Amino acid sequence: MTDFTRRALAATGLAALASPRIARAQAAFPSRAITMVIPFAAGGPTDIVGRLLAESMGKDLGQPVVVENSTGAGGTIGAQRVAQARPDGYTVLLHHIGMGVIPTMYRRLAYDPVHGFEPLGLVTEVPMTLVGRRELPANSLAELVALMKSQGDRFNLADAGIGSSSALCGALFANAIGARPTVIPFRGTGPAMQEILGGRVDLLCDQTTQTTEYIRGGSVKVFATPSRTRIATLPEIPTTAEGGLPNFIVTVWHGLYAPKGTPAPICSRLTASLQAALRDPRIVQRFSEIGTAPVSQADATPEAHQRFWTADIAKWKPVIEATNAYAD
Ligand code: MLT
């Protein structure tokens, strides 16, 4: 490097970027633990998927991937934490369909929910289930609808805050049937599920990655899945279309992100590791036990992820506008 270049870079504060030491450090990525931020509570469905992914990616990367549950405000606190982290690959975000609805639902955020991230690849798409406390006096979707309408705001519905998949699913369901339940928000559906199990909350719309075990064990009542087809691992559950609600469909896609500006070689390494994790037989098997599957290798790429994410924002925008489902 010439003196002129060195002085010019120093003047712009970019000298460190031209340092051979930094170039070597990037080549060696990762040289320390990576933090994977999960924007919902420990024990819930995003956490379950995230921890499986973190363990497998850690093996591939040769460094631990440590899960940090940064919760609250429907997943926006965790997303903000990553959008504002150093773009060096050592902080990544596992988020879900919230990335598709939050840009429209939230009109005031301290981060850019559309341009604040580098998408690294899609992870999985998970069906949802409408589950209720065991003692709920309803045994079918039709009976649930009648109960909710007759009880008005005495009926309560748990969710993980505006921007979460449970809140989206719960609001679409209530709108579809013309009910006005009392909504009780939690920092994730992990804690919400504990209230369903304890019989203190009536209903929750949640992903099979958490509900499968409770449905199979009989500790919750299940009424329907808002999916186009029945779930292969829980074939006894009718779809909402079978129950007369063909337009009430929500499935939960997940993706992995780095902060905007993370160098391309580091993003590529993280994507390669995500792809390796999605081929990991342990992940394939565990995902199938909890009602889901890894996306294809072609979908676990930044390009496919960006396309899907952009289309999802456009898909939900008119729905949110029509139902006035804004956070503020
Ligand atoms: C969670 O992990 O707690 C859920 O994914 C939150 C939600 O979207 O309902």
Residues whose N, C-alpha, C, O or C-beta is under 5 A from the ligand:
A	BS01	MLT	F40 A41 G44 P45 T46 D47 A160 S164 S165 S166 A167 G188 T189 G190
